[in-house]
Amino acid sequence: MMRNCTPVPPSEATTTGAAPLGSEPPPVCLGCGCLCPGDTIERDTPDYPACDLGRAWLQRHQAERAEVESREVPEAVLFGEPVPISLALDRACEILTQASAVGIVGLGRVCVEAQRILLDLADLLGASLEPLSAPNAQASRDACRALLRVGRVSATRGEVRDRADLLWLWRADPSKRHPRLLDQLGFAGTNRPVLRTVFVSTPDDSSTNSSRALTTAWLLRAMVERWESGRERDLINPVLDWIAATGHSREQVEELAQRLMQARIGCLVVGHCDSLEEREALNRLVRSLNRSGRRRFVEFEPGFSSFDHPRTDWNDPGARAVCCWRGGFPEAIGFEGGIPRSWLGWRDPWPSCPPTLLAVGDPAPLDGLDRERVELVECSPWATLTPRISRLSPPPAVGLACGPIGAGSFGTVARADGAWLPIRDPAMTRPAPAVTSWPGRTTTPVAVPIVPWDGTPRLMRPDVVSLLASLRDRIEARLRFT
């Protein structure tokens, strides 16, 4: 049940090809980290309703698809002027190969197949990678650093559902951010207890709130270790000030510690941590709970949520796994000099990290661009692959309109517990061709015929995987003859 390893991507053969007709997987809802099967949003009946996050995601997906398929949106632009795809790809190849340094961001917002190609591009160009670009990037980066420093005891969703008898929610609110989480873990409508440790934040006490959470985590660990060694009375006097600093009474803290120690198999669901120290303290607390042979405790990652920000890094676990597999580090990798290095532990920005490169004017291919990223690249030549090409301001040096990123990619998404799920567009009845089935390795991607549920055939723009594959082939050919 216990695992302490980084998930490994599935083999190339199992993810780059299309599923045979008649065996299409159900579409995966990308509204939150639950990654529910798409029938929950396709049916959406009173007896089987979809959650609010799933409905909102489907509406955004349909709006992006309508915008991409509109003939008013160009297939590619150069500084805001419509051009053919082949010309835009050639210009992007020229910009990237002539740059002194390249930064790549947005790996967390594409499928695993596109992430592999982006790693190939970074290796070819000597680029730097910043997989995470959403508002939740810092929290995810702190979790990764805590894993590298002290380790983590994890479990899959099925193991928690079948074996756990206690669920502990740490600063998590499943009803808003992961509506189907308790149901998928088997704790909805059952007699199995669910403990909640929630620290309510207000705009003027965020630092105090973070301090209370950190103090509570260390206090619980001290109680568990002392009580396990039979020194219960020695615990209270030295930590009276700690108990007061948590904002809870002594009885509440002791009751929580006792409930954790009485569990046979428990699961800690971490919703949010304000700092690396808080996440490390929780990892150490779980390790202390596992020192006794009478119980087992695991951590479970609920994954991303579009409740706070709709443009979130929905494939963050996949980006980490691909970066580990191809670059040797989970994120923040630089390929300068042909040797991958990581700047994950740097407190100050590394001179070659993508934000620094954008600030000094070096080019960066961006995906899923946010407003804060646009402000960094106003003076930089930048290229982007996004279905929202007509809404970018200022216009990019090279812009390529692709199919809706996510559900329209026909790729693979990684769940936070290490499961790999195929993606299928909820508007289609058959999968798109594999990347290797395009006519030729260096030809320009073409529009793909699809059959939506209404039965009216139409064309869809090339997805991000095929566009990146064509760009990679052009760069390889250019570097080979220069």
C-alpha positions as CSV (number, residue, x, y, z in Angstrom):
1,M,0.0,0.0,0.0
2,M,2.8,2.4,0.8
3,R,4.6,4.0,-2.1
4,N,7.4,6.5,-2.2
5,C,8.4,6.8,-5.8
6,T,7.9,9.1,-8.7
7,P,5.4,7.9,-11.3
8,V,6.9,6.8,-14.7
9,P,5.1,7.8,-17.9
10,P,3.6,5.0,-19.9
11,S,5.5,3.7,-22.9
12,E,5.7,5.7,-26.1
13,A,3.7,3.0,-28.0
14,T,0.7,3.1,-25.6
15,T,0.1,6.9,-25.7
16,T,1.1,8.3,-29.1
17,G,-1.3,6.2,-31.1
18,A,-5.0,6.5,-31.5
19,A,-7.4,4.1,-29.9
20,P,-9.2,1.7,-32.4
21,L,-12.7,2.7,-33.5
22,G,-15.4,1.4,-31.2
23,S,-13.1,1.4,-28.1
24,E,-12.8,5.1,-27.4
25,P,-12.2,5.9,-23.8
26,P,-14.7,8.2,-22.1
27,P,-13.7,11.9,-22.0
28,V,-11.9,12.9,-18.8
29,C,-13.3,16.0,-17.0
30,L,-10.5,18.5,-16.3
31,G,-12.5,20.7,-13.9
32,C,-10.4,19.5,-10.9
33,G,-7.9,16.8,-9.9
34,C,-10.6,14.2,-9.4
35,L,-10.5,13.6,-13.2
36,C,-13.9,12.1,-13.3
37,P,-15.1,10.0,-16.3
38,G,-16.7,12.3,-18.9
39,D,-20.1,10.6,-18.7
40,T,-20.7,12.7,-15.5
41,I,-20.8,15.8,-17.7
42,E,-22.2,14.3,-20.8
43,R,-25.3,12.9,-19.1
44,D,-25.8,15.6,-16.4
45,T,-29.2,14.4,-15.4
46,P,-31.1,15.1,-12.2
47,D,-30.3,11.5,-11.1
48,Y,-26.7,11.7,-12.1
49,P,-25.7,15.4,-12.0
50,A,-22.4,16.9,-12.9
51,C,-20.6,19.1,-10.4
52,D,-20.3,22.9,-10.9
53,L,-16.6,22.7,-11.8
54,G,-17.3,20.1,-14.5
55,R,-20.1,22.2,-16.0
56,A,-17.9,25.3,-16.0
57,W,-15.0,23.4,-17.6
58,L,-17.3,22.0,-20.3
59,Q,-18.6,25.5,-21.1
60,R,-15.1,26.9,-21.4
61,H,-14.1,23.9,-23.6
62,Q,-17.1,24.5,-25.9
63,A,-16.4,28.2,-26.1
64,E,-12.8,27.6,-27.1
65,R,-13.8,25.0,-29.7
66,A,-16.3,27.4,-31.2
67,E,-13.7,30.1,-31.3
68,V,-11.0,27.9,-32.9
69,E,-13.4,26.5,-35.5
70,S,-14.7,30.0,-36.4
71,R,-13.4,31.1,-39.8
72,E,-12.9,34.5,-38.4
73,V,-9.9,33.3,-36.3
74,P,-6.7,32.8,-38.4
75,E,-4.8,29.5,-38.3
76,A,-1.6,31.4,-37.5
77,V,-0.4,35.0,-37.1
78,L,2.9,36.9,-37.3
79,F,2.8,40.0,-35.1
80,G,-1.0,39.9,-35.4
81,E,-1.1,39.4,-39.2
82,P,-2.7,36.2,-40.5
83,V,-0.3,33.9,-42.3
84,P,-0.3,30.2,-43.4
85,I,0.8,27.6,-40.8
86,S,3.9,26.6,-42.7
87,L,5.2,30.2,-42.7
88,A,4.5,30.6,-39.0
89,L,6.3,27.4,-38.2
90,D,9.3,28.4,-40.3
91,R,9.4,31.8,-38.5
92,A,9.1,30.2,-35.1
93,C,12.0,27.8,-36.0
94,E,14.1,30.8,-37.1
95,I,13.5,32.7,-33.9
96,L,14.2,29.8,-31.6
97,T,17.4,28.6,-33.3
98,Q,18.9,32.1,-33.5
99,A,18.2,33.0,-29.9
100,S,21.0,33.1,-27.3
101,A,18.7,31.5,-24.7
102,V,15.2,30.1,-24.8
103,G,12.7,29.7,-22.0
104,I,9.7,27.3,-22.1
105,V,6.8,27.5,-19.8
106,G,3.3,25.9,-19.7
107,L,4.2,22.2,-19.5
108,G,1.5,21.7,-16.9
109,R,-1.2,22.7,-19.4
110,V,-0.7,20.2,-22.2
111,C,-0.9,16.4,-22.4
112,V,1.9,14.0,-21.7
113,E,2.7,13.6,-25.4
114,A,3.2,17.3,-25.9
115,Q,5.3,17.5,-22.7
116,R,7.7,14.9,-24.2
117,I,8.1,16.9,-27.4
118,L,8.7,20.1,-25.3
119,L,11.5,18.2,-23.5
120,D,13.0,17.3,-26.9
121,L,12.9,21.0,-27.9
122,A,14.5,22.1,-24.7
123,D,17.3,19.6,-25.3
124,L,17.8,20.7,-28.9
125,L,17.8,24.4,-28.1
126,G,19.6,24.3,-24.7
127,A,16.4,25.9,-23.2
128,S,15.2,26.3,-19.6
129,L,11.9,24.8,-18.5
130,E,9.4,26.1,-16.0
131,P,6.6,23.5,-16.0
132,L,4.3,25.4,-13.7
133,S,2.9,28.8,-14.5
134,A,-0.5,29.0,-12.7
135,P,-1.2,30.7,-9.4
136,N,-0.8,27.3,-7.6
137,A,2.8,26.9,-8.9
138,Q,4.5,27.9,-5.7
139,A,2.5,25.5,-3.5
140,S,3.2,22.7,-6.0
141,R,6.9,23.5,-6.1
142,D,7.0,23.5,-2.2
143,A,5.4,20.0,-2.2
144,C,8.0,18.8,-4.7
145,R,10.9,20.2,-2.6
146,A,9.5,18.7,0.6
147,L,9.3,15.3,-1.2
148,L,12.9,15.6,-2.2
149,R,14.0,16.6,1.3
150,V,12.1,14.2,3.6
151,G,10.2,11.9,1.3
152,R,6.5,11.1,1.3
153,V,4.3,8.0,2.0
154,S,1.6,8.0,-0.6
155,A,-1.1,5.7,-1.9
156,T,-3.4,5.4,-4.9
157,R,-7.1,6.4,-4.8
158,G,-8.2,2.7,-4.9
159,E,-6.0,1.8,-1.9
160,V,-7.5,4.7,0.2
161,R,-11.0,3.7,-0.8
162,D,-10.6,0.0,0.0
163,R,-8.5,0.2,3.2
164,A,-8.5,3.5,5.0
165,D,-10.8,3.9,8.0
166,L,-9.9,7.5,8.8
167,L,-9.7,10.5,6.4
168,W,-8.0,13.7,7.7
169,L,-8.5,16.8,5.6
170,W,-5.8,19.4,6.2
171,R,-6.9,22.8,5.0
172,A,-9.0,21.2,2.3
173,D,-12.6,21.9,1.2
174,P,-13.7,19.1,-1.1
175,S,-17.2,20.5,-1.5
176,K,-15.9,23.5,-3.4
177,R,-12.5,22.5,-4.9
178,H,-13.0,18.7,-5.4
179,P,-16.7,17.9,-5.3
180,R,-16.4,14.2,-6.1
181,L,-13.4,13.5,-3.9
182,L,-15.1,12.0,-0.8
183,D,-17.3,9.9,-3.1
184,Q,-14.3,8.6,-5.0
185,L,-12.4,7.8,-1.8
186,G,-15.4,6.0,-0.3
187,F,-16.1,8.4,2.5
188,A,-19.4,9.9,1.3
189,G,-22.5,8.6,3.1
190,T,-20.6,6.0,5.2
191,N,-19.8,5.6,8.8
192,R,-16.1,6.1,8.3
193,P,-15.0,9.2,10.1
194,V,-13.6,12.3,8.4
195,L,-11.5,14.7,10.4
196,R,-11.2,18.3,9.2
197,T,-8.4,20.7,10.1
198,V,-9.3,24.0,8.5
199,F,-7.6,27.4,9.2
200,V,-9.8,30.2,7.9
201,S,-7.9,32.9,6.1
202,T,-8.8,36.6,5.9
203,P,-6.9,39.3,3.9
204,D,-5.3,40.8,7.0
205,D,-4.1,37.7,8.8
206,S,-2.7,35.4,6.1
207,S,0.8,35.3,7.8
208,T,-0.8,34.5,11.2
209,N,-2.9,31.8,9.6
210,S,0.2,30.2,8.1
211,S,2.1,30.4,11.4
212,R,-0.8,28.6,13.2
213,A,-0.9,25.8,10.6
214,L,2.9,25.3,10.8
215,T,2.8,25.3,14.7
216,T,-0.1,22.8,14.7
217,A,1.7,20.4,12.4
218,W,4.9,20.4,14.5
219,L,2.9,20.2,17.8
220,L,1.0,17.1,16.6
221,R,4.2,15.4,15.6
222,A,5.7,16.1,19.0
223,M,2.7,14.7,20.7
224,V,2.7,11.6,18.6
225,E,6.4,10.9,19.2
226,R,6.2,11.5,23.0
227,W,3.0,9.5,23.5
228,E,4.5,6.6,21.5
229,S,7.5,6.5,23.8
230,G,5.3,6.6,26.9
231,R,6.3,10.1,28.1
232,E,2.9,11.7,28.0
233,R,3.4,14.0,31.0
234,D,6.7,15.3,29.8
235,L,5.0,16.7,26.8
236,I,2.6,19.2,28.2
237,N,4.6,21.8,30.1
238,P,7.2,22.7,27.4
239,V,4.6,23.1,24.7
240,L,1.9,25.2,26.4
241,D,3.0,28.2,24.4
242,W,2.7,26.1,21.2
243,I,-0.8,25.1,22.0
244,A,-1.8,28.8,22.5
245,A,-0.2,29.7,19.2
246,T,-2.3,27.3,17.3
247,G,-5.5,29.1,18.0
248,H,-7.1,25.9,19.4
249,S,-7.6,24.7,22.9
250,R,-5.5,22.1,24.6
251,E,-8.4,19.6,24.6
252,Q,-9.0,20.0,20.8
253,V,-5.3,19.4,20.0
254,E,-5.1,16.4,22.3
255,E,-8.3,14.9,20.9
256,L,-7.0,15.3,17.3
257,A,-3.7,13.6,18.2
258,Q,-5.5,10.7,19.9
259,R,-7.9,10.2,16.9
260,L,-4.9,10.0,14.6
261,M,-3.1,7.5,16.8
262,Q,-6.2,5.3,17.1
263,A,-6.7,4.9,13.4
264,R,-5.7,1.5,11.8
265,I,-5.1,2.9,8.3
266,G,-5.4,6.7,7.9
267,C,-5.1,9.1,5.0
268,L,-4.0,12.7,5.1
269,V,-5.5,14.8,2.3
270,V,-3.4,18.0,2.0
271,G,-5.5,20.8,0.4
272,H,-3.2,23.8,0.8
273,C,0.1,24.8,2.4
274,D,1.5,28.3,2.6
275,S,5.1,27.4,2.9
276,L,7.7,24.7,2.3
277,E,8.2,24.3,6.1
278,E,4.5,23.5,6.6
279,R,4.5,20.9,3.9
280,E,7.7,19.4,5.3
281,A,6.2,19.3,8.8
282,L,3.2,17.3,7.5
283,N,5.5,14.8,5.7
284,R,7.4,14.3,9.0
285,L,4.2,13.9,10.9
286,V,3.0,11.1,8.6
287,R,6.4,9.4,9.0
288,S,6.1,9.6,12.8
289,L,2.6,8.1,12.7
290,N,4.0,5.2,10.7
291,R,6.7,4.3,13.2
292,S,4.3,2.2,15.2
293,G,3.5,-1.2,13.8
294,R,-0.2,-0.8,14.9
295,R,-1.2,1.7,12.2
296,R,-0.4,2.9,8.8
297,F,-0.8,6.5,7.5
298,V,-0.5,7.8,4.0
299,E,-0.7,11.2,2.2
300,F,-3.1,11.7,-0.7
301,E,-2.8,14.5,-3.3
302,P,-6.3,15.8,-4.4
303,G,-4.6,17.5,-7.4
304,F,-5.5,20.8,-9.1
305,S,-8.8,22.7,-8.9
306,S,-10.2,25.3,-11.3
307,F,-12.3,26.8,-8.4
308,D,-9.7,29.5,-7.7
309,H,-8.3,30.0,-11.2
310,P,-9.8,28.4,-14.4
311,R,-6.4,28.4,-16.2
312,T,-4.7,26.0,-13.8
313,D,-1.9,23.5,-14.4
314,W,-4.1,20.5,-14.8
315,N,-1.3,18.1,-15.9
316,D,1.2,19.0,-13.2
317,P,1.9,15.4,-12.2
318,G,2.5,14.5,-15.8
319,A,5.0,17.4,-16.2
320,R,6.9,16.2,-13.2
321,A,7.0,12.6,-14.3
322,V,8.1,13.5,-17.9
323,C,10.8,15.9,-16.6
324,C,12.1,13.2,-14.2
325,W,12.1,10.7,-17.0
326,R,13.7,12.9,-19.6
327,G,15.7,15.4,-17.7
328,G,16.5,13.8,-14.3
329,F,14.7,16.5,-12.2
330,P,11.0,17.0,-11.4
331,E,10.9,20.6,-12.7
332,A,12.9,23.8,-13.2
333,I,15.4,22.3,-15.6
334,G,18.0,24.1,-17.6
335,F,19.7,22.4,-20.6
336,E,22.4,25.0,-21.2
337,G,25.6,23.3,-22.4
338,G,23.8,20.1,-23.2
339,I,23.7,19.0,-19.5
340,P,20.4,19.2,-17.6
341,R,20.6,21.2,-14.3
342,S,17.9,22.1,-11.9
343,W,17.3,25.5,-10.2
344,L,14.5,24.2,-8.0
345,G,16.3,25.0,-4.7
346,W,17.5,28.5,-5.7
347,R,16.1,31.2,-3.5
348,D,16.9,33.9,-6.0
349,P,16.0,33.6,-9.7
350,W,18.6,31.6,-11.6
351,P,20.1,33.7,-14.5
352,S,18.8,31.1,-17.0
353,C,15.3,30.5,-15.6
354,P,12.4,31.4,-17.9
355,P,11.2,34.5,-16.0
356,T,14.7,36.0,-16.1
357,L,15.0,35.2,-19.8
358,L,11.7,36.9,-20.5
359,A,12.6,40.0,-18.6
360,V,15.8,40.5,-20.6
361,G,14.2,39.9,-24.0
362,D,15.0,36.4,-25.0
363,P,12.3,34.4,-26.8
364,A,10.1,31.9,-25.2
365,P,7.4,29.6,-26.6
366,L,4.5,29.9,-24.3
367,D,1.3,28.0,-23.9
368,G,-1.9,28.9,-22.0
369,L,-0.6,32.4,-21.5
370,D,-1.6,34.4,-18.5
371,R,-1.7,38.2,-18.1
372,E,1.3,38.3,-15.8
373,R,3.3,36.4,-18.5
374,V,2.2,38.9,-21.2
375,E,3.6,41.7,-19.1
376,L,7.0,40.0,-19.0
377,V,7.2,39.5,-22.8
378,E,6.1,42.8,-24.1
379,C,9.7,43.5,-25.3
380,S,10.5,39.9,-26.2
381,P,9.9,37.9,-29.3
382,W,7.7,35.1,-28.2
383,A,5.8,32.2,-29.8
384,T,2.7,30.6,-28.4
385,L,0.4,27.7,-29.2
386,T,-3.1,28.4,-27.8
387,P,-6.7,28.1,-28.9
388,R,-7.2,31.8,-27.7
389,I,-4.9,33.3,-30.4
390,S,-7.3,36.1,-31.2
391,R,-7.4,37.4,-27.6
392,L,-3.6,37.8,-27.0
393,S,-2.5,41.4,-26.5
394,P,0.2,42.4,-27.4
395,P,0.2,40.0,-30.4
396,P,3.0,37.4,-30.4
397,A,5.8,37.2,-32.8
398,V,4.4,33.8,-33.8
399,G,1.0,32.5,-32.9
400,L,-0.4,29.1,-33.8
401,A,-4.1,28.3,-33.3
402,C,-4.5,24.7,-32.1
403,G,-7.4,22.7,-30.9
404,P,-8.6,23.2,-27.4
405,I,-5.7,22.3,-25.1
406,G,-6.7,19.5,-22.8
407,A,-9.8,17.6,-23.9
408,G,-9.0,18.1,-27.6
409,S,-5.5,16.8,-27.4
410,F,-6.2,13.1,-27.6
411,G,-3.3,12.4,-25.3
412,T,-2.7,11.3,-21.7
413,V,-3.2,13.1,-18.4
414,A,-1.6,12.0,-15.1
415,R,-3.6,12.0,-12.0
416,A,-2.0,13.1,-8.7
417,D,-1.9,9.6,-7.3
418,G,0.1,8.3,-10.3
419,A,-2.7,6.9,-12.5
420,W,-2.5,7.7,-16.2
421,L,-5.8,8.4,-18.0
422,P,-6.4,8.8,-21.8
423,I,-8.2,12.0,-22.9
424,R,-11.0,12.1,-25.4
425,D,-12.8,15.2,-26.7
426,P,-16.4,15.2,-25.4
427,A,-17.5,16.6,-28.8
428,M,-16.1,13.8,-30.9
429,T,-17.1,10.2,-31.6
430,R,-13.7,8.9,-32.8
431,P,-10.1,9.7,-31.9
432,A,-7.8,11.9,-34.1
433,P,-4.9,10.3,-36.0
434,A,-1.7,9.6,-34.2
435,V,1.2,12.1,-34.6
436,T,3.2,9.6,-36.5
437,S,0.4,9.1,-39.0
438,W,0.7,12.6,-40.5
439,P,2.0,12.3,-44.1
440,G,5.7,12.8,-43.7
441,R,7.8,13.9,-40.7
442,T,8.4,17.5,-41.8
443,T,5.1,18.3,-43.5
444,T,2.7,20.9,-42.2
445,P,-0.1,19.6,-40.0
446,V,-3.5,19.8,-41.7
447,A,-7.1,20.1,-40.4
448,V,-8.6,16.8,-39.2
449,P,-12.2,15.7,-40.0
450,I,-14.2,14.9,-37.0
451,V,-17.8,13.7,-36.4
452,P,-19.5,15.5,-33.5
453,W,-22.5,14.2,-31.6
454,D,-24.9,16.0,-33.9
455,G,-23.6,14.0,-36.8
456,T,-22.4,17.0,-38.9
457,P,-18.8,16.5,-40.1
458,R,-16.5,19.5,-39.8
459,L,-12.8,20.3,-39.5
460,M,-10.8,20.9,-36.4
461,R,-7.5,22.7,-36.2
462,P,-4.4,20.6,-35.6
463,D,-3.8,19.9,-32.0
464,V,-0.9,21.0,-29.9
465,V,1.0,17.7,-30.3
466,S,1.1,17.7,-34.0
467,L,2.1,21.4,-34.1
468,L,4.9,20.8,-31.7
469,A,6.1,17.7,-33.6
470,S,6.3,19.7,-36.8
471,L,8.2,22.5,-35.0
472,R,10.6,19.9,-33.6
473,D,11.2,18.4,-37.0
474,R,12.0,21.8,-38.5
475,I,14.4,22.7,-35.7
476,E,16.2,19.3,-36.0
477,A,16.6,19.8,-39.8
478,R,17.8,23.4,-39.4
479,L,20.4,22.5,-36.7
480,R,21.5,19.5,-38.8
481,F,22.6,21.7,-41.7
482,T,24.0,24.7,-39.7
